[in-house]
Amino acid sequence: MQFAGVAAQVHGRVTVVSDVAPGGLELIRRFVNTVDLPSGPDELESLESARAWCLSHGLAPARNSSHLAQLRDFRETLRDLLYANNREGDGPAAWERVRPFLASTRLSLAVSPASGLELRPEDKGPIASLLAIVYESQLLGTWSRLRACRKSSCRFAYYDYTKNGSRAWCSMATCGNQAKAQRRRLRERTL
């Protein structure tokens, strides 16, 4: 993804620079958006493409096919959490799905002279690194603004910078307008 002007293309979608999440959350947003639902390209489709994606984003690469499957499952667990951040889905159930990933990683507290205590991954795997970012963003209060589009067939991740935190779709021009048009057609049928 290259930022040219105010927008960049990701999987054929325009990502506005203002949608870029703050700090480490941008890596979470990009990770969730490695697949364009419902059937678009998947940057974690093969072990080679997943390794390339991880390395290009400063993460340890996927080790083998079972690790790749776990990485894809983790991506969808994160997507469910972001969907819950958008007041959709089941948040408590999505958090429960994080447990197996915690059990398969090692995280520890470390001292940073610049910032004090930090949660750091011990195993340096991509999931541990991403979990540390989720934890940090919760502490900073930015986690709840990272969301997945309300349109169930899209669920593209974006960061909500609106003043009142009410953004519901990845793009008003596409998913938002489609949802509004669908509601209007449904109202017209019932009249």
C-alpha positions as CSV (number, residue, x, y, z in Angstrom):
1,M,0.0,0.0,0.0
2,Q,1.4,3.4,-1.0
3,F,0.0,6.7,0.2
4,A,-0.3,9.0,-2.8
5,G,-2.3,12.1,-2.0
6,V,-5.2,11.2,0.2
7,A,-6.0,7.6,-0.8
8,A,-4.4,4.3,-1.6
9,Q,-5.7,1.1,-3.2
10,V,-5.8,-2.1,-1.1
11,H,-7.5,-5.1,-2.8
12,G,-9.1,-2.7,-5.2
13,R,-10.6,-0.7,-2.4
14,V,-9.7,2.9,-1.8
15,T,-8.3,3.4,1.7
16,V,-8.4,7.1,2.8
17,V,-5.3,8.2,4.7
18,S,-7.6,9.4,7.5
19,D,-8.7,5.7,8.0
20,V,-5.2,4.7,9.0
21,A,-5.2,3.6,12.6
22,P,-2.9,5.2,15.1
23,G,0.3,3.5,16.2
24,G,0.5,-0.2,16.2
25,L,-3.2,-0.5,15.5
26,E,-2.4,0.2,11.9
27,L,-0.7,-3.2,11.7
28,I,-3.8,-4.9,13.1
29,R,-6.0,-3.1,10.6
30,R,-3.7,-4.2,7.7
31,F,-3.6,-7.7,9.0
32,V,-7.3,-8.1,9.2
33,N,-7.6,-6.6,5.7
34,T,-5.2,-9.2,4.2
35,V,-8.3,-10.8,2.7
36,D,-11.0,-9.0,0.7
37,L,-14.3,-10.7,1.8
38,P,-16.3,-12.5,0.7
39,S,-14.1,-14.1,-2.0
40,G,-11.4,-11.6,-2.9
41,P,-7.6,-12.1,-2.9
42,D,-6.0,-13.4,0.3
43,E,-2.5,-12.3,1.2
44,L,-2.3,-15.3,3.6
45,E,-3.5,-17.8,1.0
46,S,-0.2,-19.7,0.8
47,L,2.7,-20.2,3.1
48,E,4.9,-18.2,0.8
49,S,2.6,-15.2,0.5
50,A,2.0,-15.2,4.3
51,R,5.7,-15.3,5.0
52,A,6.2,-12.4,2.5
53,W,3.4,-10.4,4.1
54,C,4.7,-11.0,7.7
55,L,8.3,-10.1,6.8
56,S,7.2,-7.0,4.9
57,H,5.4,-5.8,8.1
58,G,8.2,-6.6,10.6
59,L,6.6,-9.8,11.9
60,A,8.1,-13.2,12.2
61,P,7.1,-15.4,9.2
62,A,4.6,-18.2,9.4
63,R,6.5,-21.4,10.1
64,N,4.5,-24.1,8.4
65,S,1.0,-24.9,7.1
66,S,-0.5,-25.5,10.6
67,H,0.9,-22.2,11.8
68,L,-0.6,-20.6,8.6
69,A,-4.0,-22.0,9.4
70,Q,-3.7,-20.7,13.0
71,L,-2.7,-17.2,11.6
72,R,-5.8,-17.2,9.4
73,D,-8.0,-18.2,12.3
74,F,-6.5,-15.4,14.4
75,R,-7.2,-12.9,11.6
76,E,-10.9,-13.9,11.6
77,T,-11.0,-13.8,15.5
78,L,-9.7,-10.3,15.3
79,R,-12.3,-9.4,12.6
80,D,-15.0,-10.7,14.9
81,L,-13.7,-8.5,17.7
82,L,-13.7,-5.5,15.4
83,Y,-17.2,-6.3,14.3
84,A,-18.2,-6.3,18.0
85,N,-16.5,-2.9,18.3
86,N,-19.0,-1.8,15.7
87,R,-21.9,-2.9,18.0
88,E,-22.5,-6.0,15.8
89,G,-21.9,-9.7,16.6
90,D,-21.2,-11.1,20.1
91,G,-18.3,-9.4,21.8
92,P,-17.9,-11.7,24.8
93,A,-17.9,-14.8,22.5
94,A,-15.3,-13.2,20.3
95,W,-13.0,-12.5,23.3
96,E,-13.4,-16.1,24.3
97,R,-12.1,-17.2,20.9
98,V,-8.9,-15.4,21.8
99,R,-8.0,-17.8,24.6
100,P,-6.4,-20.6,22.4
101,F,-4.2,-18.0,20.8
102,L,-3.0,-16.7,24.2
103,A,-2.3,-20.3,25.2
104,S,-0.1,-20.8,22.2
105,T,2.0,-17.6,22.7
106,R,4.3,-16.3,25.4
107,L,4.0,-12.7,26.4
108,S,5.9,-11.0,29.3
109,L,6.3,-7.6,30.9
110,A,9.5,-5.8,30.2
111,V,11.0,-2.5,31.4
112,S,11.5,0.2,28.8
113,P,13.5,3.1,30.1
114,A,11.5,5.5,27.9
115,S,8.0,4.3,28.7
116,G,8.1,2.1,31.8
117,L,6.4,-1.3,31.6
118,E,5.6,-2.8,28.3
119,L,4.0,-6.1,27.2
120,R,6.4,-7.9,24.9
121,P,6.2,-11.1,23.0
122,E,8.7,-13.7,24.1
123,D,8.3,-16.1,21.2
124,K,8.5,-13.4,18.5
125,G,5.7,-15.1,16.5
126,P,3.3,-12.9,14.5
127,I,0.3,-13.8,16.8
128,A,2.2,-12.8,19.9
129,S,3.3,-9.5,18.4
130,L,-0.3,-8.7,17.3
131,L,-1.7,-9.7,20.7
132,A,0.7,-7.3,22.4
133,I,-0.6,-4.5,20.1
134,V,-4.2,-5.3,21.0
135,Y,-3.4,-5.2,24.7
136,E,-1.5,-1.9,24.3
137,S,-4.3,-0.3,22.3
138,Q,-6.8,-1.2,25.0
139,L,-4.6,0.5,27.6
140,L,-4.4,3.6,25.3
141,G,-8.2,3.6,24.7
142,T,-7.8,3.3,20.9
143,W,-9.0,-0.3,20.5
144,S,-12.7,0.4,20.5
145,R,-12.3,2.7,17.5
146,L,-10.8,0.0,15.3
147,R,-13.9,-1.6,13.6
148,A,-15.1,-3.9,11.0
149,C,-17.6,-2.7,8.5
150,R,-21.2,-3.4,9.6
151,K,-22.1,-4.9,6.2
152,S,-21.7,-8.6,7.0
153,S,-20.4,-9.5,3.6
154,C,-17.7,-6.8,3.8
155,R,-16.3,-6.5,7.3
156,F,-13.3,-4.5,6.1
157,A,-11.4,-3.0,9.0
158,Y,-11.1,0.8,9.4
159,Y,-10.4,3.3,12.2
160,D,-13.2,5.5,13.3
161,Y,-12.0,9.1,13.7
162,T,-15.5,10.6,14.0
163,K,-16.0,12.8,16.9
164,N,-18.8,10.8,18.4
165,G,-17.5,7.3,17.3
166,S,-20.5,6.5,15.3
167,R,-19.1,5.5,11.9
168,A,-20.6,2.2,10.9
169,W,-19.2,1.3,7.4
170,C,-15.8,1.1,5.8
171,S,-17.1,3.6,3.2
172,M,-20.2,5.6,3.0
173,A,-19.9,5.7,-0.8
174,T,-20.2,1.9,-1.1
175,C,-21.3,-0.2,1.9
176,G,-23.2,2.7,3.6
177,N,-25.1,3.7,0.5
178,Q,-26.0,0.1,-0.2
179,A,-27.3,-0.5,3.3
180,K,-29.4,2.7,3.2
181,A,-30.8,1.8,-0.2
182,Q,-31.6,-1.7,1.0
183,R,-33.5,-0.3,4.0
184,R,-35.4,2.1,1.7
185,R,-36.4,-0.7,-0.6
186,L,-37.6,-2.7,2.4
187,R,-39.7,0.2,3.7
188,E,-41.2,0.8,0.2
189,R,-42.2,-2.9,0.0
190,T,-44.0,-2.7,3.4
191,L,-46.0,0.4,2.4
